């Protein structure tokens, strides 16, 4: 991953880098790997996340169809 610094503006480059890392999911992955997670707990968490993703998509779809 690469971020260019323009006009010696390091703050702006740092913000861009953080945004890229956030999109890639690096911060989330680091937080999850701080401690060992039992396989059963991991499976339950992933299932819960999948359900919430599906509900979110359904809400967005319902909202779009309601507007049309």
CHARMM internal coordinates of N, CA and C (Angstrom, degrees):
IC EDIT
DIST 1 N 1 CA 1.4443
DIST 1 CA 1 C 1.5299
ANGL 1 N 1 CA 1 C 107.38
DIST 1 C 2 N 1.3027
ANGL 1 CA 1 C 2 N 115.61
DIHE 1 N 1 CA 1 C 2 N 139.41
DIST 2 N 2 CA 1.4500
ANGL 1 C 2 N 2 CA 119.87
DIHE 1 CA 1 C 2 N 2 CA -174.99
DIST 2 CA 2 C 1.5193
ANGL 2 N 2 CA 2 C 110.53
DIHE 1 C 2 N 2 CA 2 C -138.05
DIST 2 C 3 N 1.3351
ANGL 2 CA 2 C 3 N 115.13
DIHE 2 N 2 CA 2 C 3 N 137.75
DIST 3 N 3 CA 1.4593
ANGL 2 C 3 N 3 CA 121.31
DIHE 2 CA 2 C 3 N 3 CA 177.09
DIST 3 CA 3 C 1.5209
ANGL 3 N 3 CA 3 C 106.78
DIHE 2 C 3 N 3 CA 3 C -131.27
DIST 3 C 4 N 1.3179
ANGL 3 CA 3 C 4 N 116.72
DIHE 3 N 3 CA 3 C 4 N 130.54
DIST 4 N 4 CA 1.4588
ANGL 3 C 4 N 4 CA 119.32
DIHE 3 CA 3 C 4 N 4 CA -179.66
DIST 4 CA 4 C 1.5281
ANGL 4 N 4 CA 4 C 110.07
DIHE 3 C 4 N 4 CA 4 C -92.45
DIST 4 C 5 N 1.3376
ANGL 4 CA 4 C 5 N 115.18
DIHE 4 N 4 CA 4 C 5 N 143.99
DIST 5 N 5 CA 1.4618
ANGL 4 C 5 N 5 CA 121.66
DIHE 4 CA 4 C 5 N 5 CA 178.22
DIST 5 CA 5 C 1.5214
ANGL 5 N 5 CA 5 C 107.49
DIHE 4 C 5 N 5 CA 5 C -99.67
DIST 5 C 6 N 1.3049
ANGL 5 CA 5 C 6 N 116.79
DIHE 5 N 5 CA 5 C 6 N 122.19
DIST 6 N 6 CA 1.4626
ANGL 5 C 6 N 6 CA 121.50
DIHE 5 CA 5 C 6 N 6 CA -179.20
DIST 6 CA 6 C 1.5199
ANGL 6 N 6 CA 6 C 109.84
DIHE 5 C 6 N 6 CA 6 C -109.82
DIST 6 C 7 N 1.3045
ANGL 6 CA 6 C 7 N 116.21
DIHE 6 N 6 CA 6 C 7 N 135.24
DIST 7 N 7 CA 1.4737
ANGL 6 C 7 N 7 CA 122.89
DIHE 6 CA 6 C 7 N 7 CA 176.98
DIST 7 CA 7 C 1.5296
ANGL 7 N 7 CA 7 C 112.07
DIHE 6 C 7 N 7 CA 7 C 54.29
DIST 7 C 8 N 1.3319
ANGL 7 CA 7 C 8 N 117.21
DIHE 7 N 7 CA 7 C 8 N 37.30
DIST 8 N 8 CA 1.4691
ANGL 7 C 8 N 8 CA 122.57
DIHE 7 CA 7 C 8 N 8 CA -179.89
DIST 8 CA 8 C 1.5223
ANGL 8 N 8 CA 8 C 112.82
DIHE 7 C 8 N 8 CA 8 C 55.06
DIST 8 C 9 N 1.3163
ANGL 8 CA 8 C 9 N 116.90
DIHE 8 N 8 CA 8 C 9 N 27.95
DIST 9 N 9 CA 1.4635
ANGL 8 C 9 N 9 CA 121.31
DIHE 8 CA 8 C 9 N 9 CA 179.92
DIST 9 CA 9 C 1.5330
ANGL 9 N 9 CA 9 C 108.49
DIHE 8 C 9 N 9 CA 9 C -94.13
DIST 9 C 10 N 1.3174
ANGL 9 CA 9 C 10 N 115.47
DIHE 9 N 9 CA 9 C 10 N 84.83
DIST 10 N 10 CA 1.4601
ANGL 9 C 10 N 10 CA 121.34
DIHE 9 CA 9 C 10 N 10 CA -176.26
DIST 10 CA 10 C 1.5266
ANGL 10 N 10 CA 10 C 110.83
DIHE 9 C 10 N 10 CA 10 C -71.79
DIST 10 C 11 N 1.3253
ANGL 10 CA 10 C 11 N 117.19
DIHE 10 N 10 CA 10 C 11 N -34.22
DIST 11 N 11 CA 1.4689
ANGL 10 C 11 N 11 CA 120.10
DIHE 10 CA 10 C 11 N 11 CA -179.17
DIST 11 CA 11 C 1.5236
ANGL 11 N 11 CA 11 C 111.13
DIHE 10 C 11 N 11 CA 11 C -60.33
DIST 11 C 12 N 1.3130
ANGL 11 CA 11 C 12 N 116.00
DIHE 11 N 11 CA 11 C 12 N -43.60
DIST 12 N 12 CA 1.4697
ANGL 11 C 12 N 12 CA 120.06
DIHE 11 CA 11 C 12 N 12 CA -179.43
DIST 12 CA 12 C 1.5349
ANGL 12 N 12 CA 12 C 110.33
DIHE 11 C 12 N 12 CA 12 C -66.76
DIST 12 C 13 N 1.3364
ANGL 12 CA 12 C 13 N 116.95
DIHE 12 N 12 CA 12 C 13 N -39.77
DIST 13 N 13 CA 1.4631
ANGL 12 C 13 N 13 CA 120.77
DIHE 12 CA 12 C 13 N 13 CA 178.45
DIST 13 CA 13 C 1.5227
ANGL 13 N 13 CA 13 C 110.57
DIHE 12 C 13 N 13 CA 13 C -65.68
DIST 13 C 14 N 1.3229
ANGL 13 CA 13 C 14 N 116.91
DIHE 13 N 13 CA 13 C 14 N -38.50
DIST 14 N 14 CA 1.4630
ANGL 13 C 14 N 14 CA 121.09
DIHE 13 CA 13 C 14 N 14 CA 179.19
DIST 14 CA 14 C 1.5286
ANGL 14 N 14 CA 14 C 110.56
DIHE 13 C 14 N 14 CA 14 C -64.98
DIST 14 C 15 N 1.3343
ANGL 14 CA 14 C 15 N 116.16
DIHE 14 N 14 CA 14 C 15 N -41.10
DIST 15 N 15 CA 1.4708
ANGL 14 C 15 N 15 CA 120.13
DIHE 14 CA 14 C 15 N 15 CA 177.07
DIST 15 CA 15 C 1.5257
ANGL 15 N 15 CA 15 C 110.99
DIHE 14 C 15 N 15 CA 15 C -61.79
DIST 15 C 16 N 1.3380
ANGL 15 CA 15 C 16 N 116.28
DIHE 15 N 15 CA 15 C 16 N -42.23
DIST 16 N 16 CA 1.4613
ANGL 15 C 16 N 16 CA 120.62
DIHE 15 CA 15 C 16 N 16 CA 179.26
DIST 16 CA 16 C 1.5259
ANGL 16 N 16 CA 16 C 110.75
DIHE 15 C 16 N 16 CA 16 C -63.50
DIST 16 C 17 N 1.3491
ANGL 16 CA 16 C 17 N 116.23
DIHE 16 N 16 CA 16 C 17 N -41.53
DIST 17 N 17 CA 1.4636
ANGL 16 C 17 N 17 CA 120.62
DIHE 16 CA 16 C 17 N 17 CA 178.75
DIST 17 CA 17 C 1.5246
ANGL 17 N 17 CA 17 C 111.04
DIHE 16 C 17 N 17 CA 17 C -62.94
DIST 17 C 18 N 1.3394
ANGL 17 CA 17 C 18 N 117.06
DIHE 17 N 17 CA 17 C 18 N -45.12
DIST 18 N 18 CA 1.4598
ANGL 17 C 18 N 18 CA 120.80
DIHE 17 CA 17 C 18 N 18 CA 179.51
DIST 18 CA 18 C 1.5233
ANGL 18 N 18 CA 18 C 110.87
DIHE 17 C 18 N 18 CA 18 C -61.08
DIST 18 C 19 N 1.3270
ANGL 18 CA 18 C 19 N 116.35
DIHE 18 N 18 CA 18 C 19 N -40.05
DIST 19 N 19 CA 1.4578
ANGL 18 C 19 N 19 CA 120.70
DIHE 18 CA 18 C 19 N 19 CA 179.66
DIST 19 CA 19 C 1.5330
ANGL 19 N 19 CA 19 C 110.82
DIHE 18 C 19 N 19 CA 19 C -64.01
DIST 19 C 20 N 1.3351
ANGL 19 CA 19 C 20 N 116.34
DIHE 19 N 19 CA 19 C 20 N -41.96
DIST 20 N 20 CA 1.4648
ANGL 19 C 20 N 20 CA 120.41
DIHE 19 CA 19 C 20 N 20 CA 178.51
DIST 20 CA 20 C 1.5247
ANGL 20 N 20 CA 20 C 111.03
DIHE 19 C 20 N 20 CA 20 C -64.69
DIST 20 C 21 N 1.3382
ANGL 20 CA 20 C 21 N 116.48
DIHE 20 N 20 CA 20 C 21 N -43.34
DIST 21 N 21 CA 1.4549
ANGL 20 C 21 N 21 CA 120.52
DIHE 20 CA 20 C 21 N 21 CA 179.25
DIST 21 CA 21 C 1.5262
ANGL 21 N 21 CA 21 C 110.98
DIHE 20 C 21 N 21 CA 21 C -63.77
DIST 21 C 22 N 1.3277
ANGL 21 CA 21 C 22 N 116.18
DIHE 21 N 21 CA 21 C 22 N -37.19
DIST 22 N 22 CA 1.4680
ANGL 21 C 22 N 22 CA 120.76
DIHE 21 CA 21 C 22 N 22 CA 178.89
DIST 22 CA 22 C 1.5252
ANGL 22 N 22 CA 22 C 109.92
DIHE 21 C 22 N 22 CA 22 C -63.64
DIST 22 C 23 N 1.3422
ANGL 22 CA 22 C 23 N 116.41
DIHE 22 N 22 CA 22 C 23 N -44.70
DIST 23 N 23 CA 1.4704
ANGL 22 C 23 N 23 CA 120.72
DIHE 22 CA 22 C 23 N 23 CA 179.90
DIST 23 CA 23 C 1.5156
ANGL 23 N 23 CA 23 C 111.84
DIHE 22 C 23 N 23 CA 23 C -63.22
DIST 23 C 24 N 1.3278
ANGL 23 CA 23 C 24 N 116.28
DIHE 23 N 23 CA 23 C 24 N -36.82
DIST 24 N 24 CA 1.4621
ANGL 23 C 24 N 24 CA 120.95
DIHE 23 CA 23 C 24 N 24 CA -179.30
DIST 24 CA 24 C 1.5316
ANGL 24 N 24 CA 24 C 111.72
DIHE 23 C 24 N 24 CA 24 C -73.74
DIST 24 C 25 N 1.3166
ANGL 24 CA 24 C 25 N 117.39
DIHE 24 N 24 CA 24 C 25 N -19.03
DIST 25 N 25 CA 1.4620
ANGL 24 C 25 N 25 CA 120.56
DIHE 24 CA 24 C 25 N 25 CA 179.62
DIST 25 CA 25 C 1.5247
ANGL 25 N 25 CA 25 C 113.09
DIHE 24 C 25 N 25 CA 25 C 86.50
DIST 25 C 26 N 1.3202
ANGL 25 CA 25 C 26 N 117.56
DIHE 25 N 25 CA 25 C 26 N 20.07
DIST 26 N 26 CA 1.4619
ANGL 25 C 26 N 26 CA 121.29
DIHE 25 CA 25 C 26 N 26 CA -177.58
DIST 26 CA 26 C 1.5199
ANGL 26 N 26 CA 26 C 111.18
DIHE 25 C 26 N 26 CA 26 C -67.85
DIST 26 C 27 N 1.3309
ANGL 26 CA 26 C 27 N 117.47
DIHE 26 N 26 CA 26 C 27 N -43.90
DIST 27 N 27 CA 1.4615
ANGL 26 C 27 N 27 CA 120.86
DIHE 26 CA 26 C 27 N 27 CA -178.73
DIST 27 CA 27 C 1.5255
ANGL 27 N 27 CA 27 C 110.82
DIHE 26 C 27 N 27 CA 27 C -63.09
DIST 27 C 28 N 1.3202
ANGL 27 CA 27 C 28 N 116.51
DIHE 27 N 27 CA 27 C 28 N -42.19
DIST 28 N 28 CA 1.4599
ANGL 27 C 28 N 28 CA 120.98
DIHE 27 CA 27 C 28 N 28 CA -179.61
DIST 28 CA 28 C 1.5166
ANGL 28 N 28 CA 28 C 110.27
DIHE 27 C 28 N 28 CA 28 C -64.22
DIST 28 C 29 N 1.3352
ANGL 28 CA 28 C 29 N 116.00
DIHE 28 N 28 CA 28 C 29 N -42.80
DIST 29 N 29 CA 1.4585
ANGL 28 C 29 N 29 CA 120.56
DIHE 28 CA 28 C 29 N 29 CA -179.99
DIST 29 CA 29 C 1.5302
ANGL 29 N 29 CA 29 C 111.00
DIHE 28 C 29 N 29 CA 29 C -64.73
DIST 29 C 30 N 1.3211
ANGL 29 CA 29 C 30 N 116.84
DIHE 29 N 29 CA 29 C 30 N -40.39
DIST 30 N 30 CA 1.4702
ANGL 29 C 30 N 30 CA 120.17
DIHE 29 CA 29 C 30 N 30 CA 177.91
DIST 30 CA 30 C 1.5211
ANGL 30 N 30 CA 30 C 110.40
DIHE 29 C 30 N 30 CA 30 C -61.68
DIST 30 C 31 N 1.3310
ANGL 30 CA 30 C 31 N 117.11
DIHE 30 N 30 CA 30 C 31 N -42.92
DIST 31 N 31 CA 1.4617
ANGL 30 C 31 N 31 CA 120.93
DIHE 30 CA 30 C 31 N 31 CA -179.38
DIST 31 CA 31 C 1.5280
ANGL 31 N 31 CA 31 C 110.49
DIHE 30 C 31 N 31 CA 31 C -63.51
DIST 31 C 32 N 1.3302
ANGL 31 CA 31 C 32 N 116.80
DIHE 31 N 31 CA 31 C 32 N -40.33
DIST 32 N 32 CA 1.4599
ANGL 31 C 32 N 32 CA 120.15
DIHE 31 CA 31 C 32 N 32 CA -178.55
DIST 32 CA 32 C 1.5295
ANGL 32 N 32 CA 32 C 111.81
DIHE 31 C 32 N 32 CA 32 C -69.85
DIST 32 C 33 N 1.3253
ANGL 32 CA 32 C 33 N 117.59
DIHE 32 N 32 CA 32 C 33 N -29.03
DIST 33 N 33 CA 1.4607
ANGL 32 C 33 N 33 CA 120.40
DIHE 32 CA 32 C 33 N 33 CA -176.82
DIST 33 CA 33 C 1.5193
ANGL 33 N 33 CA 33 C 113.40
DIHE 32 C 33 N 33 CA 33 C -92.40
DIST 33 C 34 N 1.3276
ANGL 33 CA 33 C 34 N 117.57
DIHE 33 N 33 CA 33 C 34 N 4.52
DIST 34 N 34 CA 1.4596
ANGL 33 C 34 N 34 CA 120.20
DIHE 33 CA 33 C 34 N 34 CA 178.18
DIST 34 CA 34 C 1.5248
ANGL 34 N 34 CA 34 C 111.17
DIHE 33 C 34 N 34 CA 34 C -62.83
DIST 34 C 35 N 1.3259
ANGL 34 CA 34 C 35 N 116.81
DIHE 34 N 34 CA 34 C 35 N -38.22
DIST 35 N 35 CA 1.4532
ANGL 34 C 35 N 35 CA 122.20
DIHE 34 CA 34 C 35 N 35 CA -179.44
DIST 35 CA 35 C 1.5178
ANGL 35 N 35 CA 35 C 109.13
DIHE 34 C 35 N 35 CA 35 C -130.39
DIST 35 C 36 N 1.3292
ANGL 35 CA 35 C 36 N 115.68
DIHE 35 N 35 CA 35 C 36 N 154.83
DIST 36 N 36 CA 1.4486
ANGL 35 C 36 N 36 CA 120.08
DIHE 35 CA 35 C 36 N 36 CA 178.02
DIST 36 CA 36 C 1.5266
ANGL 36 N 36 CA 36 C 109.44
DIHE 35 C 36 N 36 CA 36 C -67.68
DIST 36 C 37 N 1.3187
ANGL 36 CA 36 C 37 N 114.86
DIHE 36 N 36 CA 36 C 37 N 138.27
DIST 37 N 37 CA 1.4617
ANGL 36 C 37 N 37 CA 120.85
DIHE 36 CA 36 C 37 N 37 CA 178.48
DIST 37 CA 37 C 1.5267
ANGL 37 N 37 CA 37 C 107.94
DIHE 36 C 37 N 37 CA 37 C -117.86
DIST 37 C 38 N 1.3150
ANGL 37 CA 37 C 38 N 115.38
DIHE 37 N 37 CA 37 C 38 N 123.39
DIST 38 N 38 CA 1.4554
ANGL 37 C 38 N 38 CA 118.96
DIHE 37 CA 37 C 38 N 38 CA -179.14
DIST 38 CA 38 C 1.5267
ANGL 38 N 38 CA 38 C 109.57
DIHE 37 C 38 N 38 CA 38 C -60.63
DIST 38 C 39 N 1.3182
ANGL 38 CA 38 C 39 N 117.56
DIHE 38 N 38 CA 38 C 39 N 146.32
DIST 39 N 39 CA 1.4626
ANGL 38 C 39 N 39 CA 120.35
DIHE 38 CA 38 C 39 N 39 CA -179.45
DIST 39 CA 39 C 1.5253
ANGL 39 N 39 CA 39 C 113.44
DIHE 38 C 39 N 39 CA 39 C -56.63
DIST 39 C 40 N 1.3210
ANGL 39 CA 39 C 40 N 117.70
DIHE 39 N 39 CA 39 C 40 N -36.68
DIST 40 N 40 CA 1.4621
ANGL 39 C 40 N 40 CA 120.11
DIHE 39 CA 39 C 40 N 40 CA 179.86
DIST 40 CA 40 C 1.5275
ANGL 40 N 40 CA 40 C 110.75
DIHE 39 C 40 N 40 CA 40 C -67.64
DIST 40 C 41 N 1.3335
ANGL 40 CA 40 C 41 N 116.75
DIHE 40 N 40 CA 40 C 41 N -38.42
DIST 41 N 41 CA 1.4610
ANGL 40 C 41 N 41 CA 121.48
DIHE 40 CA 40 C 41 N 41 CA 178.99
DIST 41 CA 41 C 1.5284
ANGL 41 N 41 CA 41 C 109.48
DIHE 40 C 41 N 41 CA 41 C -68.28
DIST 41 C 42 N 1.3436
ANGL 41 CA 41 C 42 N 116.03
DIHE 41 N 41 CA 41 C 42 N -41.22
DIST 42 N 42 CA 1.4593
ANGL 41 C 42 N 42 CA 120.99
DIHE 41 CA 41 C 42 N 42 CA 179.28
DIST 42 CA 42 C 1.5202
ANGL 42 N 42 CA 42 C 110.63
DIHE 41 C 42 N 42 CA 42 C -61.65
DIST 42 C 43 N 1.3178
ANGL 42 CA 42 C 43 N 115.98
DIHE 42 N 42 CA 42 C 43 N -43.42
DIST 43 N 43 CA 1.4632
ANGL 42 C 43 N 43 CA 120.96
DIHE 42 CA 42 C 43 N 43 CA -179.46
DIST 43 CA 43 C 1.5350
ANGL 43 N 43 CA 43 C 110.41
DIHE 42 C 43 N 43 CA 43 C -63.37
DIST 43 C 44 N 1.3239
ANGL 43 CA 43 C 44 N 116.55
DIHE 43 N 43 CA 43 C 44 N -42.94
DIST 44 N 44 CA 1.4617
ANGL 43 C 44 N 44 CA 120.68
DIHE 43 CA 43 C 44 N 44 CA 179.42
DIST 44 CA 44 C 1.5290
ANGL 44 N 44 CA 44 C 110.89
DIHE 43 C 44 N 44 CA 44 C -64.95
DIST 44 C 45 N 1.3418
ANGL 44 CA 44 C 45 N 116.82
DIHE 44 N 44 CA 44 C 45 N -41.54
DIST 45 N 45 CA 1.4607
ANGL 44 C 45 N 45 CA 120.65
DIHE 44 CA 44 C 45 N 45 CA 179.57
DIST 45 CA 45 C 1.5259
ANGL 45 N 45 CA 45 C 111.03
DIHE 44 C 45 N 45 CA 45 C -64.56
DIST 45 C 46 N 1.3343
ANGL 45 CA 45 C 46 N 116.52
DIHE 45 N 45 CA 45 C 46 N -44.50
DIST 46 N 46 CA 1.4591
ANGL 45 C 46 N 46 CA 119.90
DIHE 45 CA 45 C 46 N 46 CA 179.99
DIST 46 CA 46 C 1.5276
ANGL 46 N 46 CA 46 C 111.39
DIHE 45 C 46 N 46 CA 46 C -64.39
DIST 46 C 47 N 1.3314
ANGL 46 CA 46 C 47 N 116.82
DIHE 46 N 46 CA 46 C 47 N -37.23
DIST 47 N 47 CA 1.4607
ANGL 46 C 47 N 47 CA 120.38
DIHE 46 CA 46 C 47 N 47 CA 178.14
DIST 47 CA 47 C 1.5341
ANGL 47 N 47 CA 47 C 110.59
DIHE 46 C 47 N 47 CA 47 C -65.38
DIST 47 C 48 N 1.3405
ANGL 47 CA 47 C 48 N 115.70
DIHE 47 N 47 CA 47 C 48 N -42.10
DIST 48 N 48 CA 1.4636
ANGL 47 C 48 N 48 CA 120.98
DIHE 47 CA 47 C 48 N 48 CA 178.75
DIST 48 CA 48 C 1.5247
ANGL 48 N 48 CA 48 C 110.70
DIHE 47 C 48 N 48 CA 48 C -63.52
DIST 48 C 49 N 1.3336
ANGL 48 CA 48 C 49 N 116.73
DIHE 48 N 48 CA 48 C 49 N -42.10
DIST 49 N 49 CA 1.4656
ANGL 48 C 49 N 49 CA 120.74
DIHE 48 CA 48 C 49 N 49 CA 178.79
DIST 49 CA 49 C 1.5255
ANGL 49 N 49 CA 49 C 111.05
DIHE 48 C 49 N 49 CA 49 C -64.41
DIST 49 C 50 N 1.3271
ANGL 49 CA 49 C 50 N 117.33
DIHE 49 N 49 CA 49 C 50 N -39.58
DIST 50 N 50 CA 1.4638
ANGL 49 C 50 N 50 CA 120.97
DIHE 49 CA 49 C 50 N 50 CA 179.67
DIST 50 CA 50 C 1.5279
ANGL 50 N 50 CA 50 C 110.67
DIHE 49 C 50 N 50 CA 50 C -64.35
DIST 50 C 51 N 1.3295
ANGL 50 CA 50 C 51 N 116.28
DIHE 50 N 50 CA 50 C 51 N -41.05
DIST 51 N 51 CA 1.4637
ANGL 50 C 51 N 51 CA 120.65
DIHE 50 CA 50 C 51 N 51 CA 179.08
DIST 51 CA 51 C 1.5198
ANGL 51 N 51 CA 51 C 110.13
DIHE 50 C 51 N 51 CA 51 C -63.79
DIST 51 C 52 N 1.3401
ANGL 51 CA 51 C 52 N 116.71
DIHE 51 N 51 CA 51 C 52 N -43.40
DIST 52 N 52 CA 1.4640
ANGL 51 C 52 N 52 CA 119.16
DIHE 51 CA 51 C 52 N 52 CA -179.45
DIST 52 CA 52 C 1.5273
ANGL 52 N 52 CA 52 C 110.96
DIHE 51 C 52 N 52 CA 52 C -66.78
DIST 52 C 53 N 1.3333
ANGL 52 CA 52 C 53 N 117.68
DIHE 52 N 52 CA 52 C 53 N -35.69
DIST 53 N 53 CA 1.4714
ANGL 52 C 53 N 53 CA 120.37
DIHE 52 CA 52 C 53 N 53 CA 176.11
DIST 53 CA 53 C 1.5163
ANGL 53 N 53 CA 53 C 111.02
DIHE 52 C 53 N 53 CA 53 C -62.61
DIST 53 C 54 N 1.3379
ANGL 53 CA 53 C 54 N 116.49
DIHE 53 N 53 CA 53 C 54 N -43.63
DIST 54 N 54 CA 1.4664
ANGL 53 C 54 N 54 CA 120.66
DIHE 53 CA 53 C 54 N 54 CA 179.93
DIST 54 CA 54 C 1.5222
ANGL 54 N 54 CA 54 C 111.06
DIHE 53 C 54 N 54 CA 54 C -63.99
DIST 54 C 55 N 1.3355
ANGL 54 CA 54 C 55 N 116.63
DIHE 54 N 54 CA 54 C 55 N -42.03
DIST 55 N 55 CA 1.4684
ANGL 54 C 55 N 55 CA 120.08
DIHE 54 CA 54 C 55 N 55 CA 179.02
DIST 55 CA 55 C 1.5200
ANGL 55 N 55 CA 55 C 110.93
DIHE 54 C 55 N 55 CA 55 C -63.89
DIST 55 C 56 N 1.3246
ANGL 55 CA 55 C 56 N 116.46
DIHE 55 N 55 CA 55 C 56 N -40.25
DIST 56 N 56 CA 1.4596
ANGL 55 C 56 N 56 CA 120.89
DIHE 55 CA 55 C 56 N 56 CA 179.32
DIST 56 CA 56 C 1.5324
ANGL 56 N 56 CA 56 C 110.09
DIHE 55 C 56 N 56 CA 56 C -63.51
DIST 56 C 57 N 1.3300
ANGL 56 CA 56 C 57 N 116.98
DIHE 56 N 56 CA 56 C 57 N -44.81
DIST 57 N 57 CA 1.4629
ANGL 56 C 57 N 57 CA 120.19
DIHE 56 CA 56 C 57 N 57 CA 177.53
DIST 57 CA 57 C 1.5289
ANGL 57 N 57 CA 57 C 111.42
DIHE 56 C 57 N 57 CA 57 C -61.71
DIST 57 C 58 N 1.3256
ANGL 57 CA 57 C 58 N 116.47
DIHE 57 N 57 CA 57 C 58 N -40.10
DIST 58 N 58 CA 1.4652
ANGL 57 C 58 N 58 CA 120.27
DIHE 57 CA 57 C 58 N 58 CA 179.58
DIST 58 CA 58 C 1.5301
ANGL 58 N 58 CA 58 C 110.71
DIHE 57 C 58 N 58 CA 58 C -65.11
DIST 58 C 59 N 1.3411
ANGL 58 CA 58 C 59 N 116.40
DIHE 58 N 58 CA 58 C 59 N -40.81
DIST 59 N 59 CA 1.4675
ANGL 58 C 59 N 59 CA 119.60
DIHE 58 CA 58 C 59 N 59 CA 177.17
DIST 59 CA 59 C 1.5169
ANGL 59 N 59 CA 59 C 111.40
DIHE 58 C 59 N 59 CA 59 C -62.09
DIST 59 C 60 N 1.3373
ANGL 59 CA 59 C 60 N 116.92
DIHE 59 N 59 CA 59 C 60 N -44.55
DIST 60 N 60 CA 1.4540
ANGL 59 C 60 N 60 CA 120.43
DIHE 59 CA 59 C 60 N 60 CA -179.96
DIST 60 CA 60 C 1.5278
ANGL 60 N 60 CA 60 C 110.91
DIHE 59 C 60 N 60 CA 60 C -63.62
DIST 60 C 61 N 1.3218
ANGL 60 CA 60 C 61 N 116.00
DIHE 60 N 60 CA 60 C 61 N -41.54
DIST 61 N 61 CA 1.4626
ANGL 60 C 61 N 61 CA 120.51
DIHE 60 CA 60 C 61 N 61 CA 179.87
DIST 61 CA 61 C 1.5263
ANGL 61 N 61 CA 61 C 110.44
DIHE 60 C 61 N 61 CA 61 C -64.43
DIST 61 C 62 N 1.3211
ANGL 61 CA 61 C 62 N 117.13
DIHE 61 N 61 CA 61 C 62 N -44.12
DIST 62 N 62 CA 1.4676
ANGL 61 C 62 N 62 CA 121.55
DIHE 61 CA 61 C 62 N 62 CA 178.85
DIST 62 CA 62 C 1.5267
ANGL 62 N 62 CA 62 C 110.73
DIHE 61 C 62 N 62 CA 62 C -62.89
DIST 62 C 63 N 1.3168
ANGL 62 CA 62 C 63 N 116.56
DIHE 62 N 62 CA 62 C 63 N -39.84
DIST 63 N 63 CA 1.4589
ANGL 62 C 63 N 63 CA 120.42
DIHE 62 CA 62 C 63 N 63 CA 179.60
DIST 63 CA 63 C 1.5212
ANGL 63 N 63 CA 63 C 110.74
DIHE 62 C 63 N 63 CA 63 C -66.62
DIST 63 C 64 N 1.3346
ANGL 63 CA 63 C 64 N 116.65
DIHE 63 N 63 CA 63 C 64 N -41.98
DIST 64 N 64 CA 1.4681
ANGL 63 C 64 N 64 CA 120.16
DIHE 63 CA 63 C 64 N 64 CA 178.14
DIST 64 CA 64 C 1.5247
ANGL 64 N 64 CA 64 C 111.48
DIHE 63 C 64 N 64 CA 64 C -63.02
DIST 64 C 65 N 1.3224
ANGL 64 CA 64 C 65 N 116.38
DIHE 64 N 64 CA 64 C 65 N -43.71
DIST 65 N 65 CA 1.4738
ANGL 64 C 65 N 65 CA 120.34
DIHE 64 CA 64 C 65 N 65 CA -179.35
DIST 65 CA 65 C 1.5140
ANGL 65 N 65 CA 65 C 111.34
DIHE 64 C 65 N 65 CA 65 C -69.34
DIST 65 C 66 N 1.3147
ANGL 65 CA 65 C 66 N 117.02
DIHE 65 N 65 CA 65 C 66 N -31.78
DIST 66 N 66 CA 1.4659
ANGL 65 C 66 N 66 CA 120.55
DIHE 65 CA 65 C 66 N 66 CA 177.75
DIST 66 CA 66 C 1.5073
ANGL 66 N 66 CA 66 C 111.88
DIHE 65 C 66 N 66 CA 66 C -68.63
DIST 66 C 67 N 1.3284
ANGL 66 CA 66 C 67 N 117.67
DIHE 66 N 66 CA 66 C 67 N -31.18
DIST 67 N 67 CA 1.4544
ANGL 66 C 67 N 67 CA 121.75
DIHE 66 CA 66 C 67 N 67 CA -179.07
DIST 67 CA 67 C 1.5248
ANGL 67 N 67 CA 67 C 111.77
DIHE 66 C 67 N 67 CA 67 C -77.81
DIST 67 C 68 N 1.3304
ANGL 67 CA 67 C 68 N 116.91
DIHE 67 N 67 CA 67 C 68 N -30.33
DIST 68 N 68 CA 1.4702
ANGL 67 C 68 N 68 CA 120.39
DIHE 67 CA 67 C 68 N 68 CA -176.90
DIST 68 CA 68 C 1.4724
ANGL 68 N 68 CA 68 C 113.06
DIHE 67 C 68 N 68 CA 68 C -77.56
END
COOR INIT
IC SEED 1 N 1 CA 1 C
IC BUILD
